[in-house]
Amino acid sequence: MTHYIALIHKDADSGYGVSFPDVPGVTAVADTLDEALREASVALAFAFEDWQGHLPSPRTLDVLRQDAD
């Protein structure tokens, strides 16, 4: 099974945001962390349904850490 690393974003005055470094444009936002993770899963699945076989390659955590972006 392929795994994509998710980044969780949270500012003091905002909800939780989730993004995927290897899947640009797929994000989710919600008031709680649990809701944000559920929404992120749905968003990722929806995007992959649409892309059918043209999935980006996931990078390892070590490789992502070396990426300045």
Residue, then its C-alpha position, 0 to 999 in steps of 0.5 A: m500500500t502506498h502512503y503519502i505524508a500529510l502535514i498538519h497546520k494550525d495557527a492559534d486563531s484558525g482551524y486545522g489544515v492538512s496538506f500533502p507535499d507530494v500531492p499539490g492542491v489537495t488540502a482539507v480544513a476543519d475545526t478539529l484535528d479528527e475532522a481535518l484528518r477525515e476530510a483530508s482522507v476524503a479529499l485525497a481519495f477523491a483526487f486519486e479517483d479523478w487521476q486514475g493511474h497517474l498518481p504522483s510518487p510519494r517521497t519518504l520522510d527523509v527525502l521530504r526533510q531535505d526539500a527546502d520548499 
